[in-house]
Amino acid sequence: MKRSKLLFTALFFCLLLDGCVTGGGMGLDFYNNIEKTNQLSPGMSHKEVLGILGKPKSTQFVGDKVTLKYSLHQEWKGFVPYYLVFDKKTARLVSWYADEAEYQRNQMMWMQTLQAFQEARKAEEQAQAQAQSSGQSGGGGGGTYMEGYDPNANYYTNDSYWAGSGYHYDD
């Protein structure tokens, strides 16, 4: 129950942020900034491109080329990886492209992560339901922090346990 409340709160917060991003005329530069690529043209200087798109996410030097990576937002799609290739000697824009395959890989990664969270949530709910039906507390709030503590057990509280383990604590 606590997890579903937390999940609901997180979802609400994400939707709230999404509303702030898409909210009319708030001056957020990254929303649908993929349209800024319409201002690019081959032969532009590195400085001109930075003036349009801002700082890149990363820069890579390979041979006689310099590649800038951007993560540009496209409406109804999300963030798409874009690569801008410059000539190393002249610092002029040669080409640019969106990497659709990388975008799809990123989407699959997020879907797998979401699926794993959903499966874990379902397993936890099943375990809680089973614990409740068998009369156990299930760790969901019925017990105390001392639950499971055995006063007759041998709990090591001094350094003698750690003496031969290689761990050393300076006092």
Buried (B, 14 or more C-beta within 10 A) or exposed (E): EEEEEEEEEEEEEEEEEEEEEEEEEEEEEEBBBBEBBEEBEEEBEBEBBEEEBEEBEEEEEEEEEBBBBBBBBBEEEEBBBBBBBBBEEEEBBBEBEBBEEBBEEBEEEEEEEEEEEEEEEEEBEEBBEEBEEEEBEBEBEEEEEEEEEEEEEEEEEEEEEEEEEEEEEEE
